[in-house]
Amino acid sequence: MPRKTTPRRPKAAAKKVRAKSRARPARTTVRPVPRQRASKQPKTWTPAEVEEAFRRFSAANPEPQGELKHINPYTLLVAVVLSAQATDAGVNKATSVLFAVADTPAKMVALGEEKLRDYIRTIGLFRTKARNVIALSQKLIAEHNGEVPNDRTALEALPGVGRKTANVVLNVAFGQPTIAVDTHIFRVANRTGLAPGKTPAEVEMQLERVVPPRYQHHAHHWLILHGRYTCLARRPRCDVCLISDLCRWPEKTA
């Protein structure tokens, strides 16, 4: 009687079975989530410290002036519009010639966009700025009798004019206690801990809240000049800083 033979599995199938029997279930490693350290907030300035800081600014520079050259409220408005993403020195160089031929909205419109571009060609974004200056000049003639309005809403409705530009015009031309937060003021307010905020609008609101009323008119210029010449972005000059003892910056060198 012939012997029964068990059919052999193919080699590949046999290997697969053996591999399957040797395979172990994968381990699931649960790593602990590291605990987040709460960022240490600098100590808030006291009203007495804020008062002292601005007393020192006032004593050192009683009548601070902006560095944009202008003749009247209109030329101030144009200069501030041109100064976006440009230096005051660069703007002054261009406007010293421009304002000699166009210092009113009517003269600027008569000059025209093409010729205006030639005067401000050395300033960044000169094409867009030329278009905005002509458009805002036309709007001033049509809606404000050629005069710069002493009103935030009306100013911000002009082409190329945002909150910061409106604040500068209201402060410098009309004496309102506004604070235009540029890159210098934003840095000083946050670095020193005087008025920290994540956005220029937050810093502006903080400064309006903490700056004593009698210093608010010039606060804008004191802080800009301090950021431009003392509290520099890369190498702050802590050794000559008027408020180094009040400053909350942990990396200050004096």
GROMACS elastic network, one bead per residue, 0.5 to 0.9 nm:
[ bonds ]
;  ai    aj funct       b0    kb
    5     8     6  0.87761   500
    8    11     6  0.86208   500
    9    12     6  0.82475   500
    9    13     6  0.64407   500
    9    14     6  0.61436   500
   10    13     6  0.53858   500
   10    14     6  0.62862   500
   10    15     6  0.87968   500
   11    14     6  0.50703   500
   11    15     6  0.61961   500
   11    16     6  0.86105   500
   12    15     6  0.52060   500
   12    16     6  0.62640   500
   12    17     6  0.88100   500
   13    16     6  0.50225   500
   13    17     6  0.63085   500
   13    18     6  0.87366   500
   14    17     6  0.51766   500
   14    18     6  0.62842   500
   14    19     6  0.86060   500
   15    18     6  0.51333   500
   15    19     6  0.60579   500
   15    20     6  0.84676   500
   16    19     6  0.51232   500
   16    20     6  0.60668   500
   16    21     6  0.86610   500
   17    20     6  0.50340   500
   17    21     6  0.62464   500
   17    22     6  0.87354   500
   18    21     6  0.51584   500
   18    22     6  0.63155   500
   18    23     6  0.87066   500
   19    22     6  0.51650   500
   19    23     6  0.61157   500
   20    23     6  0.52188   500
   20    24     6  0.85216   500
   21    24     6  0.81510   500
   23    26     6  0.88103   500
   24    27     6  0.87961   500
   31    34     6  0.89150   500
   32    35     6  0.88427   500
   33    36     6  0.88573   500
   36    39     6  0.88891   500
   37    40     6  0.86718   500
   38    41     6  0.88629   500
   41    44     6  0.84050   500
   42    45     6  0.89076   500
   42   192     6  0.89710   500
   42   193     6  0.65610   500
   42   248     6  0.62837   500
   42   249     6  0.79998   500
   42   250     6  0.87615   500
   43    46     6  0.89712   500
   43   193     6  0.76739   500
   43   248     6  0.72083   500
   44   193     6  0.68079   500
   44   194     6  0.73835   500
   44   195     6  0.86613   500
   44   248     6  0.85461   500
   45    48     6  0.80763   500
   45    49     6  0.60288   500
   45    50     6  0.65259   500
   45   193     6  0.71424   500
   45   194     6  0.61545   500
   45   195     6  0.85729   500
   45   246     6  0.80696   500
   45   247     6  0.88278   500
   45   248     6  0.84799   500
   46    49     6  0.51606   500
   46    50     6  0.64068   500
   46    51     6  0.86450   500
   47    50     6  0.51137   500
   47    51     6  0.60892   500
   47    52     6  0.85596   500
   47   210     6  0.72191   500
   47   211     6  0.84850   500
   47   212     6  0.83527   500
   48    51     6  0.50585   500
   48    52     6  0.61437   500
   48    53     6  0.86913   500
   49    52     6  0.50066   500
   49    53     6  0.61696   500
   49    54     6  0.87679   500
   49   246     6  0.68778   500
   50    53     6  0.51420   500
   50    54     6  0.64142   500
   50    55     6  0.85066   500
   50   194     6  0.75217   500
   50   210     6  0.72789   500
   50   211     6  0.67998   500
   50   212     6  0.78087   500
   50   246     6  0.86651   500
   51    54     6  0.54686   500
   51    55     6  0.60430   500
   51    56     6  0.87221   500
   51   211     6  0.75483   500
   51   212     6  0.66725   500
   51   215     6  0.86851   500
   52    56     6  0.62645   500
   52    57     6  0.87270   500
   52   243     6  0.87020   500
   52   246     6  0.89186   500
   53    56     6  0.53021   500
   53    57     6  0.64220   500
   53    58     6  0.87416   500
   53   242     6  0.77416   500
   53   243     6  0.60463   500
   53   246     6  0.76095   500
   54    58     6  0.59701   500
   54    59     6  0.84155   500
   54   211     6  0.81061   500
   54   212     6  0.84330   500
   54   215     6  0.67731   500
   54   219     6  0.76901   500
   54   222     6  0.83287   500
   55    58     6  0.51079   500
   55    59     6  0.61073   500
   55    60     6  0.86410   500
   55   215     6  0.82747   500
   56    59     6  0.50655   500
   56    60     6  0.61492   500
   56    61     6  0.85083   500
   56   242     6  0.68490   500
   56   243     6  0.78704   500
   57    60     6  0.52666   500
   57    61     6  0.60379   500
   57    62     6  0.75639   500
   57   219     6  0.87306   500
   57   222     6  0.64625   500
   57   223     6  0.87546   500
   57   226     6  0.88904   500
   57   242     6  0.74731   500
   57   243     6  0.87752   500
   58    61     6  0.51751   500
   58    63     6  0.77053   500
   58    64     6  0.85106   500
   58   215     6  0.80661   500
   58   218     6  0.84397   500
   58   222     6  0.80777   500
   59    62     6  0.57939   500
   60   242     6  0.88456   500
   61    64     6  0.57763   500
   61   222     6  0.79579   500
   62   218     6  0.86405   500
   63   218     6  0.75641   500
   64   218     6  0.67539   500
   64   221     6  0.60395   500
   64   222     6  0.66012   500
   64   225     6  0.85514   500
   65    68     6  0.89068   500
   65   172     6  0.86219   500
   65   218     6  0.86081   500
   65   221     6  0.66021   500
   65   222     6  0.87769   500
   66    69     6  0.80311   500
   66   172     6  0.79463   500
   66   221     6  0.63739   500
   66   224     6  0.87943   500
   66   225     6  0.85490   500
   67    88     6  0.64742   500
   67    89     6  0.80104   500
   67    92     6  0.85451   500
   68    76     6  0.75130   500
   68    79     6  0.66793   500
   68    80     6  0.75265   500
   68    83     6  0.84523   500
   68    88     6  0.56595   500
   68    89     6  0.77068   500
   68    91     6  0.74626   500
   68    92     6  0.62823   500
   69    75     6  0.83821   500
   69    76     6  0.73776   500
   69    79     6  0.75257   500
   69    88     6  0.84608   500
   69    91     6  0.85056   500
   69    92     6  0.59131   500
   69    95     6  0.78550   500
   69    96     6  0.78054   500
   70    73     6  0.77235   500
   70    74     6  0.82997   500
   70    75     6  0.52541   500
   70    76     6  0.50366   500
   70    77     6  0.86649   500
   70    78     6  0.87790   500
   70    79     6  0.71272   500
   70    92     6  0.85791   500
   70    95     6  0.82842   500
   70    96     6  0.86131   500
   70    99     6  0.80883   500
   71    74     6  0.79050   500
   71    75     6  0.58853   500
   71    76     6  0.70465   500
   71    99     6  0.79980   500
   71   103     6  0.74867   500
   72    75     6  0.54527   500
   72    76     6  0.62002   500
   72    77     6  0.86934   500
   72   103     6  0.78876   500
   72   104     6  0.87420   500
   72   173     6  0.77114   500
   73    77     6  0.61346   500
   73    78     6  0.87180   500
   73   147     6  0.82696   500
   73   148     6  0.63869   500
   73   169     6  0.71752   500
   73   172     6  0.84172   500
   73   173     6  0.55010   500
   73   174     6  0.83725   500
   74    77     6  0.50746   500
   74    78     6  0.63242   500
   74    79     6  0.86144   500
   74   103     6  0.71306   500
   74   104     6  0.64322   500
   74   105     6  0.73540   500
   74   137     6  0.88478   500
   74   146     6  0.88959   500
   74   147     6  0.73356   500
   74   148     6  0.59952   500
   75    78     6  0.50075   500
   75    79     6  0.59868   500
   75    80     6  0.85470   500
   75    95     6  0.87044   500
   75    99     6  0.71775   500
   75   102     6  0.87115   500
   75   103     6  0.59459   500
   75   104     6  0.73317   500
   75   105     6  0.89994   500
   76    79     6  0.50690   500
   76    80     6  0.61754   500
   76    81     6  0.86221   500
   76   168     6  0.87731   500
   76   169     6  0.68949   500
   76   172     6  0.84130   500
   76   173     6  0.76471   500
   77    80     6  0.52986   500
   77    81     6  0.62827   500
   77    82     6  0.86987   500
   77   148     6  0.80273   500
   77   161     6  0.85833   500
   77   165     6  0.74851   500
   77   166     6  0.82382   500
   77   168     6  0.83862   500
   77   169     6  0.62263   500
   77   173     6  0.89619   500
   78    81     6  0.51389   500
   78    82     6  0.61872   500
   78    83     6  0.86182   500
   78   133     6  0.65753   500
   79    82     6  0.50931   500
   79    83     6  0.61009   500
   79    88     6  0.86260   500
   79    91     6  0.68296   500
   79    92     6  0.78735   500
   79    95     6  0.72836   500
   80    84     6  0.69919   500
   80    88     6  0.88518   500
   80    91     6  0.87808   500
   80   161     6  0.87898   500
   80   165     6  0.60925   500
   80   168     6  0.76776   500
   80   169     6  0.80808   500
   81    84     6  0.60622   500
   81   129     6  0.71905   500
   81   132     6  0.83763   500
   81   133     6  0.77001   500
   81   160     6  0.64608   500
   81   161     6  0.66193   500
   81   162     6  0.89330   500
   81   165     6  0.67527   500
   82    85     6  0.83545   500
   82    86     6  0.74353   500
   82    91     6  0.66585   500
   82   120     6  0.84112   500
   82   123     6  0.74580   500
   82   124     6  0.84358   500
   82   125     6  0.86800   500
   82   126     6  0.78822   500
   82   129     6  0.62458   500
   82   130     6  0.84668   500
   82   133     6  0.84520   500
   83    87     6  0.62962   500
   83    88     6  0.62589   500
   83    90     6  0.83158   500
   83    91     6  0.60991   500
   83   123     6  0.81716   500
   83   124     6  0.87674   500
   84    87     6  0.81032   500
   84   124     6  0.83119   500
   84   125     6  0.88047   500
   84   165     6  0.89385   500
   85   123     6  0.88271   500
   85   124     6  0.68989   500
   85   125     6  0.83614   500
   86    89     6  0.84992   500
   86    90     6  0.67978   500
   86    91     6  0.70634   500
   86   123     6  0.65571   500
   86   124     6  0.62613   500
   87    90     6  0.51965   500
   87    91     6  0.63419   500
   87    92     6  0.86329   500
   87   123     6  0.86075   500
   88    91     6  0.50754   500
   88    92     6  0.60125   500
   88    93     6  0.85686   500
   89    92     6  0.51193   500
   89    93     6  0.62409   500
   89    94     6  0.88664   500
   90    93     6  0.52526   500
   90    94     6  0.66173   500
   90    95     6  0.88175   500
   90   122     6  0.75496   500
   90   123     6  0.67128   500
   91    94     6  0.52875   500
   91    95     6  0.60553   500
   91    96     6  0.84672   500
   91   120     6  0.79996   500
   91   122     6  0.84899   500
   91   123     6  0.67072   500
   92    95     6  0.51225   500
   92    96     6  0.58335   500
   92    97     6  0.88874   500
   93    96     6  0.56173   500
   93    97     6  0.74957   500
   94    97     6  0.59850   500
   94    98     6  0.63900   500
   94    99     6  0.87903   500
   94   119     6  0.62189   500
   94   120     6  0.56248   500
   94   121     6  0.82634   500
   94   122     6  0.73140   500
   94   123     6  0.77483   500
   95    99     6  0.55080   500
   95   100     6  0.80848   500
   95   119     6  0.76897   500
   95   120     6  0.75569   500
   96    99     6  0.58260   500
   96   100     6  0.66982   500
   97   100     6  0.53987   500
   97   101     6  0.72108   500
   97   119     6  0.74170   500
   98   101     6  0.56703   500
   98   102     6  0.60518   500
   98   103     6  0.79152   500
   98   116     6  0.78664   500
   98   119     6  0.60727   500
   98   120     6  0.79751   500
   99   104     6  0.85519   500
  100   103     6  0.68213   500
  101   107     6  0.74582   500
  101   108     6  0.82519   500
  101   111     6  0.83155   500
  102   105     6  0.76724   500
  102   106     6  0.81112   500
  102   108     6  0.50656   500
  102   109     6  0.86653   500
  102   110     6  0.85614   500
  102   111     6  0.72418   500
  103   106     6  0.85167   500
  103   107     6  0.66240   500
  103   108     6  0.70524   500
  104   107     6  0.53255   500
  104   108     6  0.62173   500
  104   109     6  0.87297   500
  104   137     6  0.81201   500
  104   146     6  0.76286   500
  104   147     6  0.87002   500
  105   108     6  0.50822   500
  105   109     6  0.61841   500
  105   110     6  0.85645   500
  105   133     6  0.89207   500
  105   134     6  0.80894   500
  105   136     6  0.82521   500
  105   138     6  0.69283   500
  105   139     6  0.89464   500
  105   140     6  0.69526   500
  105   141     6  0.67256   500
  105   146     6  0.60528   500
  105   147     6  0.81430   500
  106   109     6  0.52506   500
  106   110     6  0.61796   500
  106   111     6  0.86251   500
  106   137     6  0.71539   500
  106   138     6  0.77726   500
  106   141     6  0.71660   500
  106   146     6  0.72966   500
  107   111     6  0.60971   500
  107   112     6  0.87775   500
  108   112     6  0.65068   500
  108   113     6  0.84787   500
  108   116     6  0.79123   500
  108   133     6  0.81042   500
  108   134     6  0.66913   500
  108   137     6  0.69169   500
  108   138     6  0.88645   500
  109   112     6  0.52077   500
  109   113     6  0.76693   500
  109   133     6  0.87672   500
  109   134     6  0.57865   500
  109   135     6  0.83955   500
  109   137     6  0.65093   500
  109   138     6  0.66835   500
  110   113     6  0.89874   500
  111   114     6  0.81414   500
  111   115     6  0.62038   500
  111   116     6  0.65984   500
  112   115     6  0.57326   500
  112   116     6  0.61133   500
  112   117     6  0.87507   500
  112   130     6  0.89258   500
  112   134     6  0.70295   500
  113   116     6  0.50003   500
  113   117     6  0.61774   500
  113   118     6  0.89168   500
  113   127     6  0.86302   500
  113   130     6  0.58641   500
  113   131     6  0.62138   500
  113   133     6  0.82989   500
  113   134     6  0.62535   500
  114   117     6  0.52791   500
  114   118     6  0.68705   500
  114   127     6  0.89532   500
  114   130     6  0.80664   500
  115   118     6  0.52068   500
  115   119     6  0.67960   500
  116   119     6  0.52348   500
  116   120     6  0.64957   500
  116   121     6  0.84605   500
  116   130     6  0.61328   500
  116   131     6  0.89007   500
  116   133     6  0.88490   500
  116   134     6  0.85160   500
  117   120     6  0.52854   500
  117   121     6  0.55834   500
  117   126     6  0.63618   500
  117   127     6  0.62869   500
  117   129     6  0.84672   500
  117   130     6  0.57467   500
  117   131     6  0.86400   500
  118   121     6  0.53033   500
  118   122     6  0.85952   500
  118   126     6  0.89498   500
  119   122     6  0.79301   500
  120   123     6  0.55566   500
  120   124     6  0.85763   500
  120   126     6  0.60040   500
  120   127     6  0.86437   500
  120   129     6  0.86818   500
  120   130     6  0.77213   500
  121   124     6  0.76363   500
  121   125     6  0.85039   500
  121   126     6  0.56362   500
  121   127     6  0.79217   500
  122   126     6  0.74585   500
  123   126     6  0.55360   500
  123   129     6  0.89932   500
  124   127     6  0.85301   500
  124   129     6  0.86314   500
  125   128     6  0.56863   500
  125   129     6  0.62200   500
  125   130     6  0.86412   500
  126   129     6  0.50045   500
  126   130     6  0.58650   500
  126   131     6  0.85175   500
  127   130     6  0.52114   500
  127   131     6  0.63485   500
  127   132     6  0.87542   500
  128   131     6  0.51763   500
  128   132     6  0.62721   500
  128   133     6  0.87160   500
  128   160     6  0.88006   500
  129   132     6  0.50231   500
  129   133     6  0.60556   500
  129   134     6  0.86135   500
  129   160     6  0.73873   500
  130   133     6  0.51778   500
  130   134     6  0.62925   500
  130   135     6  0.85701   500
  131   134     6  0.54220   500
  131   135     6  0.61789   500
  131   136     6  0.86710   500
  131   159     6  0.87854   500
  131   160     6  0.89813   500
  132   136     6  0.59426   500
  132   137     6  0.83599   500
  132   158     6  0.84783   500
  132   159     6  0.53396   500
  132   160     6  0.54422   500
  132   161     6  0.86941   500
  133   136     6  0.52446   500
  133   137     6  0.60306   500
  133   138     6  0.85866   500
  133   159     6  0.74799   500
  133   160     6  0.75221   500
  134   137     6  0.51036   500
  134   138     6  0.62254   500
  134   139     6  0.87106   500
  134   159     6  0.89656   500
  135   138     6  0.51525   500
  135   139     6  0.62777   500
  135   140     6  0.87007   500
  135   158     6  0.79773   500
  135   159     6  0.63078   500
  135   160     6  0.87990   500
  136   140     6  0.61136   500
  136   141     6  0.86659   500
  136   157     6  0.89956   500
  136   158     6  0.53250   500
  136   159     6  0.52640   500
  136   160     6  0.76084   500
  136   161     6  0.85997   500
  137   140     6  0.51091   500
  137   141     6  0.63659   500
  137   142     6  0.86729   500
  137   146     6  0.75845   500
  137   158     6  0.87267   500
  138   141     6  0.52162   500
  138   142     6  0.61571   500
  138   143     6  0.85497   500
  138   146     6  0.83208   500
  139   143     6  0.57355   500
  139   144     6  0.74193   500
  139   146     6  0.81957   500
  139   158     6  0.70802   500
  139   159     6  0.85161   500
  140   143     6  0.54438   500
  140   145     6  0.63269   500
  140   147     6  0.61814   500
  140   148     6  0.67621   500
  140   149     6  0.83802   500
  140   158     6  0.81141   500
  141   144     6  0.57656   500
  141   147     6  0.73581   500
  142   145     6  0.63793   500
  142   146     6  0.73584   500
  143   146     6  0.77417   500
  143   147     6  0.89784   500
  144   147     6  0.55026   500
  144   148     6  0.70614   500
  144   149     6  0.69279   500
  145   148     6  0.87085   500
  148   151     6  0.87965   500
  148   154     6  0.89680   500
  148   155     6  0.77269   500
  149   152     6  0.80394   500
  149   154     6  0.64303   500
  149   155     6  0.64146   500
  150   154     6  0.79536   500
  150   155     6  0.77112   500
  150   169     6  0.84251   500
  150   170     6  0.65440   500
  150   173     6  0.85595   500
  150   174     6  0.67689   500
  151   154     6  0.54823   500
  151   155     6  0.61467   500
  151   156     6  0.86861   500
  151   166     6  0.84662   500
  151   170     6  0.75798   500
  152   155     6  0.50860   500
  152   156     6  0.60649   500
  152   157     6  0.85629   500
  152   163     6  0.79119   500
  152   166     6  0.60942   500
  152   167     6  0.76549   500
  152   170     6  0.75337   500
  153   156     6  0.52666   500
  153   157     6  0.62736   500
  153   166     6  0.87402   500
  154   157     6  0.51675   500
  154   158     6  0.69489   500
  155   158     6  0.55336   500
  155   159     6  0.89084   500
  155   161     6  0.66783   500
  155   162     6  0.80064   500
  155   163     6  0.85849   500
  155   165     6  0.85359   500
  155   166     6  0.58704   500
  155   169     6  0.87363   500
  156   159     6  0.77745   500
  156   160     6  0.82369   500
  156   161     6  0.52289   500
  156   162     6  0.53389   500
  156   163     6  0.64522   500
  156   165     6  0.82339   500
  156   166     6  0.63441   500
  157   160     6  0.87059   500
  157   161     6  0.71342   500
  157   162     6  0.82894   500
  158   161     6  0.55880   500
  158   162     6  0.83932   500
  159   162     6  0.85699   500
  160   165     6  0.87826   500
  161   164     6  0.79767   500
  161   165     6  0.57558   500
  161   166     6  0.65789   500
  162   165     6  0.54593   500
  162   166     6  0.61769   500
  162   167     6  0.86495   500
  163   166     6  0.50722   500
  163   167     6  0.60746   500
  163   168     6  0.87351   500
  163   180     6  0.77042   500
  164   167     6  0.50951   500
  164   168     6  0.63927   500
  164   169     6  0.88376   500
  164   179     6  0.81113   500
  164   181     6  0.64490   500
  164   182     6  0.73364   500
  165   168     6  0.52235   500
  165   169     6  0.63739   500
  165   170     6  0.86448   500
  165   180     6  0.72883   500
  166   169     6  0.52251   500
  166   170     6  0.60488   500
  166   171     6  0.84726   500
  166   180     6  0.80840   500
  167   170     6  0.51399   500
  167   171     6  0.59929   500
  167   172     6  0.84772   500
  167   176     6  0.84173   500
  167   177     6  0.87585   500
  167   178     6  0.55140   500
  167   179     6  0.61662   500
  167   180     6  0.51160   500
  167   181     6  0.86791   500
  168   171     6  0.51704   500
  168   172     6  0.59029   500
  168   173     6  0.79316   500
  168   178     6  0.74026   500
  168   179     6  0.73675   500
  168   180     6  0.57913   500
  168   220     6  0.84545   500
  169   172     6  0.53507   500
  169   173     6  0.53017   500
  169   174     6  0.70207   500
  169   175     6  0.87274   500
  169   176     6  0.88640   500
  170   173     6  0.57097   500
  170   174     6  0.50463   500
  170   175     6  0.63602   500
  170   176     6  0.54665   500
  170   177     6  0.79949   500
  170   178     6  0.68566   500
  171   174     6  0.56782   500
  171   177     6  0.58975   500
  171   178     6  0.55047   500
  171   179     6  0.75364   500
  171   180     6  0.85276   500
  171   217     6  0.70090   500
  171   218     6  0.85038   500
  171   220     6  0.83200   500
  172   175     6  0.56564   500
  172   176     6  0.76092   500
  172   217     6  0.89348   500
  173   176     6  0.82972   500
  175   178     6  0.84372   500
  175   217     6  0.68848   500
  176   216     6  0.87747   500
  176   217     6  0.65659   500
  177   208     6  0.87951   500
  177   213     6  0.82748   500
  177   215     6  0.85823   500
  177   216     6  0.51854   500
  177   218     6  0.75977   500
  177   219     6  0.82548   500
  177   220     6  0.84428   500
  178   204     6  0.87560   500
  178   208     6  0.80259   500
  178   216     6  0.72318   500
  178   217     6  0.68997   500
  178   218     6  0.89782   500
  178   219     6  0.85975   500
  178   220     6  0.73255   500
  179   204     6  0.63649   500
  179   207     6  0.77503   500
  179   208     6  0.75609   500
  179   216     6  0.77612   500
  179   217     6  0.81806   500
  179   218     6  0.87033   500
  179   219     6  0.70286   500
  179   221     6  0.85384   500
  180   185     6  0.81576   500
  180   200     6  0.86315   500
  180   204     6  0.72409   500
  180   220     6  0.63409   500
  181   184     6  0.76493   500
  181   185     6  0.54132   500
  181   186     6  0.59897   500
  181   200     6  0.56678   500
  181   201     6  0.76414   500
  181   203     6  0.72318   500
  181   204     6  0.61439   500
  181   220     6  0.77647   500
  181   224     6  0.84669   500
  182   185     6  0.54600   500
  182   186     6  0.60444   500
  182   187     6  0.86112   500
  182   200     6  0.73424   500
  182   224     6  0.76920   500
  183   186     6  0.51155   500
  183   187     6  0.61634   500
  183   188     6  0.87056   500
  183   200     6  0.84612   500
  183   224     6  0.85344   500
  183   227     6  0.84902   500
  184   187     6  0.52389   500
  184   188     6  0.62280   500
  184   189     6  0.85748   500
  184   223     6  0.74335   500
  184   224     6  0.55033   500
  184   225     6  0.80647   500
  184   226     6  0.79552   500
  184   228     6  0.62230   500
  184   231     6  0.82525   500
  184   232     6  0.81447   500
  184   233     6  0.82036   500
  185   188     6  0.51013   500
  185   189     6  0.59002   500
  185   190     6  0.84445   500
  185   200     6  0.87089   500
  185   203     6  0.84850   500
  185   220     6  0.78930   500
  185   223     6  0.56146   500
  185   224     6  0.54310   500
  185   225     6  0.87860   500
  185   226     6  0.83149   500
  185   227     6  0.63510   500
  185   228     6  0.89176   500
  186   189     6  0.53628   500
  186   190     6  0.62480   500
  186   191     6  0.84420   500
  186   195     6  0.87333   500
  186   196     6  0.82261   500
  186   197     6  0.80991   500
  186   199     6  0.80916   500
  186   200     6  0.63179   500
  186   203     6  0.66922   500
  186   204     6  0.86326   500
  186   227     6  0.88492   500
  187   190     6  0.53652   500
  187   191     6  0.57603   500
  187   192     6  0.82491   500
  187   227     6  0.72091   500
  187   231     6  0.81679   500
  187   232     6  0.86848   500
  187   233     6  0.74957   500
  188   191     6  0.52390   500
  188   192     6  0.58201   500
  188   193     6  0.79800   500
  188   194     6  0.77530   500
  188   195     6  0.85291   500
  188   196     6  0.89885   500
  188   223     6  0.71182   500
  188   224     6  0.83956   500
  188   226     6  0.77654   500
  188   227     6  0.59300   500
  188   231     6  0.66297   500
  188   232     6  0.87748   500
  189   192     6  0.57510   500
  189   193     6  0.58813   500
  189   194     6  0.50467   500
  189   196     6  0.56418   500
  189   197     6  0.79569   500
  189   203     6  0.69910   500
  189   207     6  0.81405   500
  189   223     6  0.83336   500
  190   193     6  0.50796   500
  190   194     6  0.66729   500
  190   195     6  0.61023   500
  190   197     6  0.66007   500
  190   198     6  0.85758   500
  190   203     6  0.80422   500
  190   249     6  0.87328   500
  191   194     6  0.78696   500
  191   195     6  0.89414   500
  191   196     6  0.77722   500
  191   231     6  0.88422   500
  191   247     6  0.79105   500
  191   248     6  0.72610   500
  191   249     6  0.55622   500
  191   250     6  0.89404   500
  192   195     6  0.79647   500
  192   196     6  0.82668   500
  192   243     6  0.89281   500
  192   244     6  0.86414   500
  192   246     6  0.79072   500
  192   249     6  0.52706   500
  193   196     6  0.55738   500
  193   247     6  0.68734   500
  193   248     6  0.55750   500
  193   249     6  0.70902   500
  194   206     6  0.85511   500
  194   207     6  0.78791   500
  194   210     6  0.82726   500
  194   247     6  0.78039   500
  194   248     6  0.81291   500
  195   202     6  0.85591   500
  195   203     6  0.58038   500
  195   204     6  0.81759   500
  195   205     6  0.85999   500
  195   206     6  0.52723   500
  195   207     6  0.57290   500
  195   209     6  0.89482   500
  195   210     6  0.76266   500
  196   202     6  0.77746   500
  196   203     6  0.59657   500
  196   206     6  0.72852   500
  196   207     6  0.88826   500
  197   200     6  0.71443   500
  197   201     6  0.79955   500
  197   204     6  0.84630   500
  197   205     6  0.89181   500
  197   206     6  0.75759   500
  198   201     6  0.83783   500
  198   202     6  0.64428   500
  198   203     6  0.73841   500
  199   202     6  0.52227   500
  199   203     6  0.64003   500
  199   204     6  0.86557   500
  200   203     6  0.50833   500
  200   204     6  0.60460   500
  200   205     6  0.86544   500
  201   204     6  0.50376   500
  201   205     6  0.62620   500
  201   206     6  0.86333   500
  202   205     6  0.52196   500
  202   206     6  0.61916   500
  202   207     6  0.86518   500
  203   206     6  0.50388   500
  203   207     6  0.61029   500
  203   208     6  0.85613   500
  204   207     6  0.51939   500
  204   208     6  0.61905   500
  204   209     6  0.86304   500
  205   208     6  0.51296   500
  205   209     6  0.62600   500
  205   210     6  0.88460   500
  206   209     6  0.50650   500
  206   210     6  0.62550   500
  206   211     6  0.84532   500
  207   210     6  0.52107   500
  207   211     6  0.55959   500
  207   216     6  0.88278   500
  207   219     6  0.88783   500
  208   211     6  0.58386   500
  208   212     6  0.83719   500
  208   213     6  0.85754   500
  208   216     6  0.76378   500
  209   212     6  0.81434   500
  210   213     6  0.88773   500
  211   214     6  0.83642   500
  211   215     6  0.66625   500
  211   216     6  0.61804   500
  211   219     6  0.76913   500
  212   215     6  0.55971   500
  212   216     6  0.64600   500
  213   216     6  0.52112   500
  213   217     6  0.79387   500
  214   217     6  0.72577   500
  214   218     6  0.88727   500
  215   218     6  0.59316   500
  215   219     6  0.58536   500
  216   220     6  0.74160   500
  217   220     6  0.71527   500
  217   221     6  0.86400   500
  218   221     6  0.55289   500
  218   222     6  0.62766   500
  218   223     6  0.87229   500
  219   222     6  0.51507   500
  219   223     6  0.60700   500
  219   224     6  0.84829   500
  220   223     6  0.55991   500
  220   224     6  0.62869   500
  220   225     6  0.87456   500
  221   224     6  0.51030   500
  221   225     6  0.60086   500
  221   226     6  0.83360   500
  222   225     6  0.53498   500
  222   226     6  0.60232   500
  222   227     6  0.86452   500
  223   227     6  0.61340   500
  223   228     6  0.84982   500
  224   227     6  0.51955   500
  224   228     6  0.60307   500
  224   229     6  0.86170   500
  225   229     6  0.59654   500
  225   230     6  0.77063   500
  225   231     6  0.89325   500
  226   229     6  0.55817   500
  226   230     6  0.51708   500
  226   231     6  0.59191   500
  226   232     6  0.83080   500
  226   241     6  0.83593   500
  226   242     6  0.89945   500
  227   230     6  0.56753   500
  227   232     6  0.57129   500
  227   233     6  0.78783   500
  227   236     6  0.86863   500
  228   231     6  0.67123   500
  228   232     6  0.61112   500
  228   233     6  0.85627   500
  229   232     6  0.63927   500
  229   236     6  0.86460   500
  229   237     6  0.82028   500
  230   235     6  0.89121   500
  230   236     6  0.60066   500
  230   237     6  0.51682   500
  230   238     6  0.72778   500
  230   240     6  0.72763   500
  230   241     6  0.62904   500
  230   242     6  0.89412   500
  231   234     6  0.87707   500
  231   235     6  0.77599   500
  231   237     6  0.60250   500
  231   238     6  0.71887   500
  231   241     6  0.75114   500
  232   235     6  0.55699   500
  232   237     6  0.68542   500
  233   236     6  0.63166   500
  235   238     6  0.86895   500
  236   239     6  0.86174   500
  236   241     6  0.86882   500
  236   252     6  0.80395   500
  236   253     6  0.86522   500
  237   240     6  0.58656   500
  237   241     6  0.63790   500
  237   252     6  0.89192   500
  237   253     6  0.82833   500
  237   254     6  0.88118   500
  238   242     6  0.84917   500
  238   243     6  0.87136   500
  238   244     6  0.61949   500
  238   252     6  0.62585   500
  238   253     6  0.57194   500
  238   254     6  0.53735   500
  239   242     6  0.88362   500
  239   244     6  0.78045   500
  239   253     6  0.69857   500
  239   254     6  0.54068   500
  240   243     6  0.89275   500
  240   244     6  0.81391   500
  240   254     6  0.85270   500
  241   244     6  0.53186   500
  241   245     6  0.87050   500
  241   254     6  0.83500   500
  242   245     6  0.81345   500
  242   246     6  0.89354   500
  243   246     6  0.52772   500
  243   247     6  0.61037   500
  244   247     6  0.50525   500
  244   248     6  0.84019   500
  244   249     6  0.89406   500
  244   252     6  0.76486   500
  244   253     6  0.86800   500
  244   254     6  0.63722   500
  245   248     6  0.83328   500
  245   254     6  0.77034   500
  247   250     6  0.85674   500
  247   252     6  0.79878   500
  248   251     6  0.88672   500
  248   252     6  0.82456   500
  249   252     6  0.56595   500
  250   253     6  0.87986   500
